[in-house]
Amino acid sequence: MLKRYPPRKAIVISALFFGLIHLNPWQALPAFCIGLLLGWVFTKQILSFRDYYTCYQ
């Protein structure tokens, strides 16, 4: 999704799908929030790895 959409939009869309897949209203909102957090951590990790790799290449 990061190739098609900007990072924020991709994170929100994937977190929304992650929340909806649980099909339980009591789990959907916490799953959505966890999906946002995991998406944010993933993009920060990938971006920092790219920066590190390009600096020391």
VMD Tcl script that builds the backbone (N, CA, C; Angstrom):
set m [mol new atoms 171]
animate dup $m
set s [atomselect $m all]
$s set {name element resname resid chain x y z} {
  {N N MET 1 A 0.814 -1.190 0.000}
  {CA C MET 1 A 0.000 0.000 0.000}
  {C C MET 1 A 0.860 1.258 0.000}
  {N N LEU 2 A 2.066 1.159 0.521}
  {CA C LEU 2 A 2.919 2.342 0.573}
  {C C LEU 2 A 3.357 2.802 -0.811}
  {N N LYS 3 A 3.288 1.920 -1.790}
  {CA C LYS 3 A 3.654 2.326 -3.147}
  {C C LYS 3 A 2.529 3.109 -3.814}
  {N N ARG 4 A 1.298 2.854 -3.408}
  {CA C ARG 4 A 0.145 3.523 -4.023}
  {C C ARG 4 A -0.299 4.774 -3.279}
  {N N TYR 5 A -0.203 4.749 -1.962}
  {CA C TYR 5 A -0.746 5.828 -1.138}
  {C C TYR 5 A 0.352 6.426 -0.265}
  {N N PRO 6 A 0.150 7.662 0.175}
  {CA C PRO 6 A 1.082 8.228 1.155}
  {C C PRO 6 A 1.022 7.432 2.457}
  {N N PRO 7 A 2.080 7.467 3.265}
  {CA C PRO 7 A 2.129 6.640 4.474}
  {C C PRO 7 A 0.937 6.806 5.411}
  {N N ARG 8 A 0.490 8.009 5.663}
  {CA C ARG 8 A -0.642 8.211 6.585}
  {C C ARG 8 A -1.907 7.524 6.092}
  {N N LYS 9 A -2.201 7.702 4.821}
  {CA C LYS 9 A -3.413 7.105 4.254}
  {C C LYS 9 A -3.306 5.582 4.250}
  {N N ALA 10 A -2.152 5.051 3.923}
  {CA C ALA 10 A -1.957 3.598 3.914}
  {C C ALA 10 A -2.109 3.015 5.313}
  {N N ILE 11 A -1.588 3.724 6.320}
  {CA C ILE 11 A -1.701 3.239 7.702}
  {C C ILE 11 A -3.153 3.229 8.145}
  {N N VAL 12 A -3.892 4.287 7.843}
  {CA C VAL 12 A -5.294 4.365 8.261}
  {C C VAL 12 A -6.130 3.297 7.564}
  {N N ILE 13 A -5.907 3.086 6.277}
  {CA C ILE 13 A -6.673 2.078 5.549}
  {C C ILE 13 A -6.380 0.681 6.083}
  {N N SER 14 A -5.110 0.371 6.290}
  {CA C SER 14 A -4.778 -0.965 6.787}
  {C C SER 14 A -5.253 -1.167 8.219}
  {N N ALA 15 A -5.191 -0.114 9.042}
  {CA C ALA 15 A -5.696 -0.222 10.413}
  {C C ALA 15 A -7.215 -0.400 10.418}
  {N N LEU 16 A -7.893 0.256 9.492}
  {CA C LEU 16 A -9.342 0.092 9.382}
  {C C LEU 16 A -9.701 -1.344 9.016}
  {N N PHE 17 A -8.993 -1.903 8.047}
  {CA C PHE 17 A -9.227 -3.312 7.695}
  {C C PHE 17 A -8.906 -4.228 8.865}
  {N N PHE 18 A -7.841 -3.938 9.575}
  {CA C PHE 18 A -7.454 -4.737 10.732}
  {C C PHE 18 A -8.552 -4.702 11.795}
  {N N GLY 19 A -9.136 -3.534 12.016}
  {CA C GLY 19 A -10.221 -3.412 12.987}
  {C C GLY 19 A -11.495 -4.101 12.531}
  {N N LEU 20 A -11.818 -3.971 11.250}
  {CA C LEU 20 A -13.054 -4.564 10.735}
  {C C LEU 20 A -12.997 -6.083 10.661}
  {N N ILE 21 A -11.831 -6.644 10.498}
  {CA C ILE 21 A -11.712 -8.091 10.364}
  {C C ILE 21 A -12.082 -8.806 11.663}
  {N N HIS 22 A -12.058 -8.110 12.783}
  {CA C HIS 22 A -12.397 -8.738 14.054}
  {C C HIS 22 A -13.901 -8.964 14.206}
  {N N LEU 23 A -14.717 -8.198 13.511}
  {CA C LEU 23 A -16.179 -8.354 13.457}
  {C C LEU 23 A -16.884 -8.239 14.806}
  {N N ASN 24 A -16.207 -7.895 15.823}
  {CA C ASN 24 A -16.798 -7.703 17.139}
  {C C ASN 24 A -16.652 -6.219 17.482}
  {N N PRO 25 A -17.759 -5.503 17.705}
  {CA C PRO 25 A -17.656 -4.074 17.974}
  {C C PRO 25 A -16.764 -3.731 19.164}
  {N N TRP 26 A -16.722 -4.609 20.149}
  {CA C TRP 26 A -15.896 -4.336 21.322}
  {C C TRP 26 A -14.411 -4.523 21.036}
  {N N GLN 27 A -14.088 -5.261 19.992}
  {CA C GLN 27 A -12.691 -5.461 19.627}
  {C C GLN 27 A -12.259 -4.592 18.462}
  {N N ALA 28 A -13.204 -4.061 17.703}
  {CA C ALA 28 A -12.865 -3.324 16.486}
  {C C ALA 28 A -12.115 -2.029 16.789}
  {N N LEU 29 A -12.572 -1.263 17.744}
  {CA C LEU 29 A -11.907 0.008 18.045}
  {C C LEU 29 A -10.506 -0.199 18.624}
  {N N PRO 30 A -10.329 -1.071 19.622}
  {CA C PRO 30 A -8.957 -1.305 20.091}
  {C C PRO 30 A -8.048 -1.887 19.005}
  {N N ALA 31 A -8.591 -2.759 18.152}
  {CA C ALA 31 A -7.791 -3.328 17.064}
  {C C ALA 31 A -7.402 -2.239 16.070}
  {N N PHE 32 A -8.310 -1.308 15.804}
  {CA C PHE 32 A -7.995 -0.185 14.919}
  {C C PHE 32 A -6.861 0.655 15.503}
  {N N CYS 33 A -6.927 0.934 16.794}
  {CA C CYS 33 A -5.877 1.730 17.446}
  {C C CYS 33 A -4.542 0.993 17.439}
  {N N ILE 34 A -4.572 -0.291 17.691}
  {CA C ILE 34 A -3.345 -1.081 17.653}
  {C C ILE 34 A -2.798 -1.134 16.225}
  {N N GLY 35 A -3.684 -1.228 15.253}
  {CA C GLY 35 A -3.255 -1.201 13.859}
  {C C GLY 35 A -2.589 0.106 13.485}
  {N N LEU 36 A -3.129 1.224 13.993}
  {CA C LEU 36 A -2.488 2.519 13.755}
  {C C LEU 36 A -1.092 2.556 14.357}
  {N N LEU 37 A -0.983 2.077 15.589}
  {CA C LEU 37 A 0.312 2.072 16.267}
  {C C LEU 37 A 1.317 1.185 15.535}
  {N N LEU 38 A 0.906 -0.016 15.175}
  {CA C LEU 38 A 1.816 -0.929 14.480}
  {C C LEU 38 A 2.218 -0.393 13.107}
  {N N GLY 39 A 1.285 0.223 12.406}
  {CA C GLY 39 A 1.608 0.825 11.115}
  {C C GLY 39 A 2.583 1.965 11.245}
  {N N TRP 40 A 2.407 2.781 12.260}
  {CA C TRP 40 A 3.323 3.903 12.499}
  {C C TRP 40 A 4.720 3.393 12.833}
  {N N VAL 41 A 4.798 2.397 13.703}
  {CA C VAL 41 A 6.099 1.833 14.079}
  {C C VAL 41 A 6.775 1.209 12.861}
  {N N PHE 42 A 6.002 0.494 12.054}
  {CA C PHE 42 A 6.565 -0.145 10.869}
  {C C PHE 42 A 7.140 0.886 9.905}
  {N N THR 43 A 6.395 1.953 9.625}
  {CA C THR 43 A 6.898 2.951 8.673}
  {C C THR 43 A 8.107 3.679 9.234}
  {N N LYS 44 A 8.125 3.964 10.520}
  {CA C LYS 44 A 9.295 4.622 11.114}
  {C C LYS 44 A 10.509 3.707 11.057}
  {N N GLN 45 A 10.293 2.419 11.279}
  {CA C GLN 45 A 11.390 1.463 11.246}
  {C C GLN 45 A 11.944 1.336 9.825}
  {N N ILE 46 A 11.065 1.242 8.834}
  {CA C ILE 46 A 11.506 1.122 7.447}
  {C C ILE 46 A 12.228 2.388 7.010}
  {N N LEU 47 A 11.679 3.552 7.352}
  {CA C LEU 47 A 12.313 4.798 6.944}
  {C C LEU 47 A 13.666 4.976 7.612}
  {N N SER 48 A 13.788 4.621 8.886}
  {CA C SER 48 A 15.073 4.774 9.557}
  {C C SER 48 A 16.082 3.768 8.988}
  {N N PHE 49 A 15.633 2.565 8.606}
  {CA C PHE 49 A 16.530 1.580 8.001}
  {C C PHE 49 A 17.028 2.088 6.655}
  {N N ARG 50 A 16.134 2.679 5.868}
  {CA C ARG 50 A 16.547 3.227 4.576}
  {C C ARG 50 A 17.569 4.334 4.756}
  {N N ASP 51 A 17.340 5.226 5.713}
  {CA C ASP 51 A 18.284 6.308 5.972}
  {C C ASP 51 A 19.631 5.759 6.407}
  {N N TYR 52 A 19.616 4.791 7.289}
  {CA C TYR 52 A 20.842 4.193 7.776}
  {C C TYR 52 A 21.590 3.501 6.636}
  {N N TYR 53 A 20.864 2.767 5.829}
  {CA C TYR 53 A 21.470 2.013 4.747}
  {C C TYR 53 A 22.078 2.937 3.691}
  {N N THR 54 A 21.369 4.012 3.347}
  {CA C THR 54 A 21.893 4.920 2.328}
  {C C THR 54 A 23.058 5.745 2.845}
  {N N CYS 55 A 23.114 6.041 4.132}
  {CA C CYS 55 A 24.229 6.815 4.685}
  {C C CYS 55 A 25.518 6.005 4.715}
  {N N TYR 56 A 25.403 4.726 5.002}
  {CA C TYR 56 A 26.593 3.910 5.171}
  {C C TYR 56 A 26.839 2.963 4.001}
  {N N GLN 57 A 26.248 3.245 2.882}
  {CA C GLN 57 A 26.451 2.409 1.713}
  {C C GLN 57 A 27.631 2.892 0.930}
}
mol reanalyze $m
mol bondsrecalc $m
mol representation Tube
mol addrep $m
